[in-house]
Amino acid sequence: MLPSSRCCRQPPLFTATFSLLLGCASGPRGAAAPASVATAPPAKYGKLSVIGTHLCGSDGKPVQLRGMSTMGLQWHGDVVNARAFAALAKDWKADVVRMALYIGEGGYAAHPELKQLVWKGVELAIANGIYAIVDWHVLTPGNPNDSLYGGAQAFFDEVSRKYGKVPNILYEIMNEPNGDVDWAADLKPYAERMVATIRANDPDGIILIGSGTWSQDVNVAAADPVQGKNLMYTFHFYAGSHGEALRSKVQVAIDRGAAVFCSEWGTSEASGTGGTYLQPAEEWLVFLDRRTIGWTNWSLCDKSETSAALKSLSDAMKEGNLALAARESLLVPETMGPDGYAIWGPGELSASGAFVRAHMRARAETGAAKK
Ligand code: IDC
């Protein structure tokens, strides 16, 4: 019998995580770049750009990037490992992984060393020929200009210096502004500062920009956009909480000429749990597919909440799967797949994870939008 604390805890900081950081601290052009980066396959769709309202590959055709977001790296950072990224790229057929660098809530502001995990994630994405979103996870407090987030400019300067020349990186400058924030007075000026900072090192990488009401006010941002190229606006939905009203805002933003990206969505309620709401999620995916809107699903972790893509140890215990429940975590895939690399087996995915993986694989197969 496992002690109950084992089933419910967040993993401790910096245990296996940093033992896995094998010389990945410098950029792909730096002296200590891992060999895997030097021999990396080209990024799946080459250099990305925004043309009109679409994210496009180097051939100028619209691409829908599909992938997973990590959970807070301060809690579930061990998921940034070579096996997990290979399983995502090859078994899930993911195009992109989003690294959720919380700033508050025990994140980067208190633990600046967490950025090493971001670098590691970017380099694992490069090594697998997929894309990485570096998410400055503004959540609490809701104003990105708050002093807690004072490290933003230095952070994006560093990220863009390190990776500005590789095609694999996308910068997400504010996860979810919320509360008493105004687009024109607070968020747009912040976005302009971050865009200028990134552009000094990376003249044309894709920059993702959040908006008010937890990145739902994409229509407001689109009415008064930040100047520059290769900018996109993010919106987030949770299938148990958001539906037609948010879809209308997204459509208004597109009609106003904005390129949009869904950098967070869940099959749960906005709390991260409840449900799963797979039928409403399906409706959203049809909406995204028809518009070729890229997305990353929340979240790749084994926490006991319905949005988590991996089964939790406590669920494994409830199912009587003692072998699974005895594992330290499910963040490192251990099941040998049919193609000779480790995957998460079907019994290791949550209802949400199984749904999202199946959708990703089906879309990668057909390449066509659902009607
Ligand atoms: C949630 C996690 C939850 C954690 C909480 C901390 O799922 O385990 O306790 O953060 O604040 C968001 C946020 C994202 C939330 C997620 C679900 O960007 O950080 O993660 N969510 O609540 N916006 C809407 C939903």
Boltz pocket constraint, residues with backbone or C-beta under 6 A from the ligand:
constraints:
  - pocket:
      binder: B
      contacts: [[A, 105], [A, 138], [A, 139], [A, 175], [A, 176], [A, 214], [A, 236], [A, 238], [A, 264], [A, 269], [A, 270], [A, 271], [A, 272], [A, 273], [A, 298], [A, 303], [A, 305], [A, 307]]
      max_distance: 6.0
